[in-house]
Amino acid sequence: MVTTIQKILTIAVVAAGTMLTRFLPFIIFPEGKTPPAYIAYLGKVLPYAVIGMLVVYCLKDSFSSGHYAIPEAIAAVFIVILHKWKKNTLLSIGAGTALYMFLVQNYFR
Amino acid sequence: MKKKAFRAAAPYTLPICAGFLFLGMSYGFLMKSKGFSFIYPMMMSLVIFAGSMEFVTVNLLLAAFHPLHAFLLTLMVNARHLFYGISMLEKYKNMGWKKPYLIYGMCDESFSVNCTADPPPDVDRGWFMLFVTLLNHIYWVTGSVLGALLGYAVHFDTTGIEFVMTALFLVMFIDQWEKTKNHKPALAGLGCSAVCLAVFGSGNFILPSMASIILCLLAGKKRNREETEEKEW
């Protein structure tokens, strides 16, 4: 069981990590210093890769245990199709989540 | 001066208002459904103010206490901020007392508006960017609190609500996929993580994923350069 203090510490650590990523460039490159090329390169490509990693992170439990794998696959395919079609972020997230909840509550208990 | 800047800034933030209220509410509601009081999403939205990481933090709070893992995961998920910062070095210059808050509140949406918006020349840029950042911060915290409060009032089966995070990242992935022709970084992210998940299991795959993604990307850069050099020959 995770205690309240541990929860607060985790939140503090996440906040500190977030702030580090936001403030670091301004600390390393004060007034007109140019960042090296590989940093600029990572800046361009890393966001794409990290979102890919987060998708896997979200689906990790069904990958490894098979629990809810079918409803997750159905809802994910539904979101991809709906989003390609309507290109409406909120609609895709809302409808996709609703479909998943409907599936796990009614058919995949 | 402030009024004028506020009037110029507010319209830019309206679409973000809708998005943040919806996502913030889903986040607050998710937190409440996992047994957290509304204080948690409120404080987290206030101090972390990084939507995707807050969703990930829900899982961190439910799993065993592991601060180093939490810290490294935060760095990786939020690494993109480093590059926002690099892009904003010039724009946030000479902002005086506003600068620390502008950097503190530099979430994806504040960054994209402050980086691209062109306020009229008679509007003070510092106040404009401050209001963009502040309004977004307010929308996000408000959304999270409303969502959590809704969780107290409404009682229905919330099984599966956590899929909202998967949906969010999936949609972001599709949006990014369609924005670029070079799909290698996205595929490297998916591929490295999937391989590491298979090899290390769901409890330990994040760190090796991060390391292999960075190596893959840097190797890709080197190969790209060699290819272009060969073409030049």
HADDOCK unambig.tbl for C-alpha pairs under 7 A between the chains (distance, minus, plus):
assign (segid A and resid 2 and name CA) (segid B and resid 64 and name CA) 6.47 0.50 0.50
assign (segid A and resid 2 and name CA) (segid B and resid 65 and name CA) 6.40 0.50 0.50
assign (segid A and resid 6 and name CA) (segid B and resid 65 and name CA) 6.52 0.50 0.50
assign (segid A and resid 7 and name CA) (segid B and resid 61 and name CA) 5.89 0.50 0.50
assign (segid A and resid 10 and name CA) (segid B and resid 67 and name CA) 5.86 0.50 0.50
assign (segid A and resid 10 and name CA) (segid B and resid 70 and name CA) 6.83 0.50 0.50
assign (segid A and resid 11 and name CA) (segid B and resid 44 and name CA) 6.91 0.50 0.50
assign (segid A and resid 13 and name CA) (segid B and resid 67 and name CA) 6.72 0.50 0.50
assign (segid A and resid 13 and name CA) (segid B and resid 70 and name CA) 6.98 0.50 0.50
assign (segid A and resid 13 and name CA) (segid B and resid 71 and name CA) 5.76 0.50 0.50
assign (segid A and resid 14 and name CA) (segid B and resid 48 and name CA) 6.97 0.50 0.50
assign (segid A and resid 14 and name CA) (segid B and resid 70 and name CA) 6.44 0.50 0.50
assign (segid A and resid 14 and name CA) (segid B and resid 71 and name CA) 5.82 0.50 0.50
assign (segid A and resid 14 and name CA) (segid B and resid 74 and name CA) 5.78 0.50 0.50
assign (segid A and resid 15 and name CA) (segid B and resid 47 and name CA) 6.23 0.50 0.50
assign (segid A and resid 15 and name CA) (segid B and resid 48 and name CA) 4.55 0.50 0.50
assign (segid A and resid 17 and name CA) (segid B and resid 71 and name CA) 5.72 0.50 0.50
assign (segid A and resid 17 and name CA) (segid B and resid 74 and name CA) 5.62 0.50 0.50
assign (segid A and resid 17 and name CA) (segid B and resid 75 and name CA) 5.64 0.50 0.50
assign (segid A and resid 18 and name CA) (segid B and resid 48 and name CA) 6.69 0.50 0.50
assign (segid A and resid 18 and name CA) (segid B and resid 74 and name CA) 6.29 0.50 0.50
assign (segid A and resid 18 and name CA) (segid B and resid 75 and name CA) 6.65 0.50 0.50
assign (segid A and resid 18 and name CA) (segid B and resid 78 and name CA) 6.16 0.50 0.50
assign (segid A and resid 19 and name CA) (segid B and resid 104 and name CA) 6.46 0.50 0.50
assign (segid A and resid 21 and name CA) (segid B and resid 75 and name CA) 6.55 0.50 0.50
assign (segid A and resid 21 and name CA) (segid B and resid 78 and name CA) 6.38 0.50 0.50
assign (segid A and resid 21 and name CA) (segid B and resid 79 and name CA) 5.95 0.50 0.50
assign (segid A and resid 21 and name CA) (segid B and resid 81 and name CA) 5.51 0.50 0.50
assign (segid A and resid 21 and name CA) (segid B and resid 82 and name CA) 5.17 0.50 0.50
assign (segid A and resid 22 and name CA) (segid B and resid 81 and name CA) 5.26 0.50 0.50
assign (segid A and resid 22 and name CA) (segid B and resid 82 and name CA) 5.82 0.50 0.50
assign (segid A and resid 22 and name CA) (segid B and resid 85 and name CA) 6.16 0.50 0.50
assign (segid A and resid 22 and name CA) (segid B and resid 103 and name CA) 6.11 0.50 0.50
assign (segid A and resid 22 and name CA) (segid B and resid 104 and name CA) 6.67 0.50 0.50
assign (segid A and resid 22 and name CA) (segid B and resid 106 and name CA) 6.97 0.50 0.50
assign (segid A and resid 23 and name CA) (segid B and resid 103 and name CA) 6.36 0.50 0.50
assign (segid A and resid 24 and name CA) (segid B and resid 82 and name CA) 6.84 0.50 0.50
assign (segid A and resid 25 and name CA) (segid B and resid 82 and name CA) 5.98 0.50 0.50
assign (segid A and resid 25 and name CA) (segid B and resid 85 and name CA) 5.52 0.50 0.50
assign (segid A and resid 25 and name CA) (segid B and resid 86 and name CA) 5.72 0.50 0.50
assign (segid A and resid 26 and name CA) (segid B and resid 85 and name CA) 6.71 0.50 0.50
assign (segid A and resid 26 and name CA) (segid B and resid 89 and name CA) 6.47 0.50 0.50
assign (segid A and resid 43 and name CA) (segid B and resid 80 and name CA) 6.47 0.50 0.50
assign (segid A and resid 43 and name CA) (segid B and resid 83 and name CA) 4.93 0.50 0.50
assign (segid A and resid 45 and name CA) (segid B and resid 185 and name CA) 5.69 0.50 0.50
assign (segid A and resid 46 and name CA) (segid B and resid 80 and name CA) 6.91 0.50 0.50
assign (segid A and resid 46 and name CA) (segid B and resid 185 and name CA) 6.94 0.50 0.50
assign (segid A and resid 47 and name CA) (segid B and resid 80 and name CA) 5.68 0.50 0.50
assign (segid A and resid 48 and name CA) (segid B and resid 176 and name CA) 6.61 0.50 0.50
assign (segid A and resid 48 and name CA) (segid B and resid 185 and name CA) 5.69 0.50 0.50
assign (segid A and resid 48 and name CA) (segid B and resid 186 and name CA) 4.72 0.50 0.50
assign (segid A and resid 49 and name CA) (segid B and resid 185 and name CA) 4.96 0.50 0.50
assign (segid A and resid 49 and name CA) (segid B and resid 186 and name CA) 4.41 0.50 0.50
assign (segid A and resid 49 and name CA) (segid B and resid 187 and name CA) 6.97 0.50 0.50
assign (segid A and resid 49 and name CA) (segid B and resid 188 and name CA) 6.05 0.50 0.50
assign (segid A and resid 49 and name CA) (segid B and resid 189 and name CA) 3.83 0.50 0.50
assign (segid A and resid 50 and name CA) (segid B and resid 77 and name CA) 6.42 0.50 0.50
assign (segid A and resid 50 and name CA) (segid B and resid 189 and name CA) 5.86 0.50 0.50
assign (segid A and resid 51 and name CA) (segid B and resid 169 and name CA) 6.42 0.50 0.50
assign (segid A and resid 51 and name CA) (segid B and resid 173 and name CA) 5.88 0.50 0.50
assign (segid A and resid 52 and name CA) (segid B and resid 173 and name CA) 6.53 0.50 0.50
assign (segid A and resid 52 and name CA) (segid B and resid 186 and name CA) 5.64 0.50 0.50
assign (segid A and resid 52 and name CA) (segid B and resid 189 and name CA) 4.65 0.50 0.50
assign (segid A and resid 52 and name CA) (segid B and resid 190 and name CA) 4.54 0.50 0.50
assign (segid A and resid 53 and name CA) (segid B and resid 189 and name CA) 5.00 0.50 0.50
assign (segid A and resid 53 and name CA) (segid B and resid 190 and name CA) 5.41 0.50 0.50
assign (segid A and resid 53 and name CA) (segid B and resid 193 and name CA) 5.53 0.50 0.50
assign (segid A and resid 54 and name CA) (segid B and resid 169 and name CA) 6.62 0.50 0.50
assign (segid A and resid 55 and name CA) (segid B and resid 166 and name CA) 6.34 0.50 0.50
assign (segid A and resid 55 and name CA) (segid B and resid 169 and name CA) 5.77 0.50 0.50
assign (segid A and resid 55 and name CA) (segid B and resid 170 and name CA) 6.10 0.50 0.50
assign (segid A and resid 56 and name CA) (segid B and resid 190 and name CA) 6.55 0.50 0.50
assign (segid A and resid 56 and name CA) (segid B and resid 193 and name CA) 6.43 0.50 0.50
assign (segid A and resid 56 and name CA) (segid B and resid 194 and name CA) 6.45 0.50 0.50
assign (segid A and resid 58 and name CA) (segid B and resid 166 and name CA) 5.38 0.50 0.50
assign (segid A and resid 60 and name CA) (segid B and resid 202 and name CA) 5.84 0.50 0.50
assign (segid A and resid 61 and name CA) (segid B and resid 202 and name CA) 6.64 0.50 0.50
assign (segid A and resid 64 and name CA) (segid B and resid 201 and name CA) 7.00 0.50 0.50
assign (segid A and resid 64 and name CA) (segid B and resid 202 and name CA) 6.63 0.50 0.50
assign (segid A and resid 89 and name CA) (segid B and resid 171 and name CA) 6.60 0.50 0.50
assign (segid A and resid 93 and name CA) (segid B and resid 164 and name CA) 6.42 0.50 0.50
assign (segid A and resid 93 and name CA) (segid B and resid 167 and name CA) 5.13 0.50 0.50
assign (segid A and resid 93 and name CA) (segid B and resid 168 and name CA) 5.93 0.50 0.50
assign (segid A and resid 96 and name CA) (segid B and resid 167 and name CA) 6.50 0.50 0.50
assign (segid A and resid 97 and name CA) (segid B and resid 161 and name CA) 6.64 0.50 0.50
assign (segid A and resid 97 and name CA) (segid B and resid 163 and name CA) 5.66 0.50 0.50
assign (segid A and resid 97 and name CA) (segid B and resid 164 and name CA) 5.31 0.50 0.50
assign (segid A and resid 97 and name CA) (segid B and resid 167 and name CA) 6.66 0.50 0.50
assign (segid A and resid 100 and name CA) (segid B and resid 160 and name CA) 6.44 0.50 0.50
assign (segid A and resid 101 and name CA) (segid B and resid 159 and name CA) 6.21 0.50 0.50
assign (segid A and resid 101 and name CA) (segid B and resid 160 and name CA) 4.62 0.50 0.50
assign (segid A and resid 101 and name CA) (segid B and resid 161 and name CA) 6.29 0.50 0.50
assign (segid A and resid 104 and name CA) (segid B and resid 160 and name CA) 6.49 0.50 0.50
assign (segid A and resid 105 and name CA) (segid B and resid 159 and name CA) 6.52 0.50 0.50
